[in-house]
Amino acid sequence: MHLHLAYPAVLAALLFCVGLYGVLARRNAILVLMSVELMLNAVNLNLVAFDVWLRDSLHAGQALTLFTIAIAAAEIGIGLAIVLAVYRNRGSSAVDDLRDTAEGPDDDPGDSEAAADTENADDTDAEAAPAQKAEATA
């Protein structure tokens, strides 16, 4: 029996597209991880299909699939640990909230210039205040 390469290739393309849509459109970190797994499974399907189609005597496609599965298992373990840690700290696993972890909850990179301007203005006001008091008393 000869394998038609089109069937697994189309299925792998559909799986990869669904996974890509999930990565780009989802806000929940666990759903993003599941979408990455779909993309990796699409790659695994292509590796095995091309290995069978080419009739490789070394079965390199199947060997690479085993490595991909091992990497996917490690990625899920580490990814879930990170998601659980973020959920415990923030109470949400939304990907949009993860952007704020680098800056801290109160810091906003757009406000750093405004904060520097107000600090400089406060310094100038503090220097001018004794001179104004001296003029007022005189």
C-alpha positions as CSV (number, residue, x, y, z in Angstrom):
1,M,0.0,0.0,0.0
2,H,1.4,3.4,-1.0
3,L,0.8,6.4,1.1
4,H,-0.6,9.5,-0.6
5,L,1.4,12.4,0.9
6,A,-1.4,14.9,0.3
7,Y,-3.7,13.7,3.1
8,P,-1.3,14.0,6.0
9,A,0.2,17.2,4.6
10,V,-3.2,18.8,4.4
11,L,-4.1,17.6,7.9
12,A,-0.8,18.9,9.2
13,A,-1.3,22.3,7.5
14,L,-4.8,22.6,9.0
15,L,-3.5,21.7,12.5
16,F,-0.6,24.2,12.2
17,C,-3.1,26.9,11.1
18,V,-5.4,26.2,14.0
19,G,-2.4,26.3,16.3
20,L,-1.1,29.6,14.8
21,Y,-4.6,31.2,15.2
22,G,-4.7,30.0,18.8
23,V,-1.3,31.5,19.6
24,L,-2.1,34.9,17.9
25,A,-5.8,35.2,19.1
26,R,-6.0,33.8,22.6
27,R,-5.4,35.7,25.7
28,N,-5.3,32.8,28.2
29,A,-1.7,31.4,28.6
30,I,-2.9,27.8,28.9
31,L,-4.7,28.0,25.6
32,V,-1.6,29.5,24.0
33,L,0.4,26.6,25.3
34,M,-2.1,24.2,23.9
35,S,-1.9,25.9,20.5
36,V,1.9,25.6,20.5
37,E,1.4,21.9,21.1
38,L,-1.0,21.7,18.1
39,M,1.7,23.3,16.0
40,L,4.4,20.9,17.2
41,N,2.0,17.9,16.5
42,A,1.6,19.2,12.9
43,V,5.3,19.2,12.5
44,N,5.5,15.7,13.9
45,L,2.8,14.5,11.5
46,N,4.8,16.0,8.6
47,L,8.0,14.4,9.8
48,V,6.5,10.9,10.0
49,A,4.6,11.3,6.7
50,F,7.6,12.3,4.8
51,D,9.7,9.6,6.4
52,V,7.2,6.9,5.2
53,W,6.8,8.5,1.8
54,L,10.5,8.7,1.2
55,R,11.0,5.2,2.6
56,D,14.1,6.3,4.6
57,S,16.1,3.3,5.8
58,L,17.4,5.3,8.8
59,H,13.9,6.5,9.8
60,A,15.3,10.0,10.4
61,G,11.8,11.5,10.4
62,Q,10.6,9.2,13.2
63,A,13.8,9.8,15.2
64,L,13.3,13.6,14.9
65,T,9.7,13.1,16.0
66,L,10.9,11.5,19.2
67,F,13.1,14.5,19.9
68,T,10.3,16.9,19.2
69,I,8.0,15.0,21.6
70,A,10.7,15.2,24.3
71,I,11.1,18.9,23.7
72,A,7.3,19.4,23.8
73,A,7.1,17.6,27.1
74,A,9.8,19.8,28.6
75,E,8.1,22.9,27.2
76,I,4.8,22.0,28.7
77,G,6.3,21.3,32.1
78,I,8.2,24.6,32.2
79,G,5.3,26.5,30.6
80,L,2.8,25.3,33.1
81,A,5.1,26.0,36.0
82,I,5.5,29.6,34.8
83,V,1.7,30.0,34.2
84,L,1.0,28.6,37.7
85,A,3.5,31.0,39.3
86,V,2.0,34.0,37.4
87,Y,-1.5,32.9,38.4
88,R,-0.6,32.7,42.1
89,N,1.1,36.1,42.0
90,R,-1.4,38.0,39.9
91,G,-4.7,36.0,40.1
92,S,-5.0,35.8,36.3
93,S,-3.3,33.9,33.5
94,A,-4.1,36.4,30.8
95,V,-1.2,37.0,28.4
96,D,-1.9,40.7,28.3
97,D,-1.1,40.9,32.0
98,L,2.3,39.2,31.6
99,R,3.6,42.3,29.7
100,D,3.5,44.2,32.9
101,T,5.8,41.8,34.9
102,A,9.0,43.3,33.5
103,E,8.1,46.8,34.6
104,G,6.4,45.9,37.9
105,P,2.8,46.6,38.7
106,D,3.1,50.4,39.3
107,D,5.7,51.3,36.7
108,D,4.7,52.5,33.3
109,P,7.5,53.1,30.8
110,G,5.6,56.0,29.2
111,D,5.5,57.9,32.5
112,S,9.2,57.8,33.2
113,E,9.8,61.1,31.3
114,A,6.9,62.8,33.0
115,A,8.1,61.7,36.4
116,A,11.6,63.0,35.6
117,D,10.1,66.4,34.5
118,T,8.1,66.7,37.7
119,E,11.1,65.9,39.8
120,N,13.1,68.6,38.0
121,A,10.2,71.0,38.5
122,D,10.1,70.2,42.2
123,D,13.8,70.9,42.5
124,T,13.5,74.2,40.8
125,D,10.5,75.2,43.0
126,A,12.4,74.1,46.1
127,E,15.4,76.4,45.1
128,A,13.1,79.3,44.3
129,A,11.1,79.0,47.5
130,P,13.7,80.4,49.9
131,A,14.4,83.4,47.6
132,Q,10.7,84.1,47.4
133,K,10.4,84.0,51.2
134,A,13.3,86.3,51.5
135,E,11.7,88.8,49.1
136,A,8.4,88.6,50.9
137,T,9.9,89.3,54.3
138,A,11.9,92.2,53.1
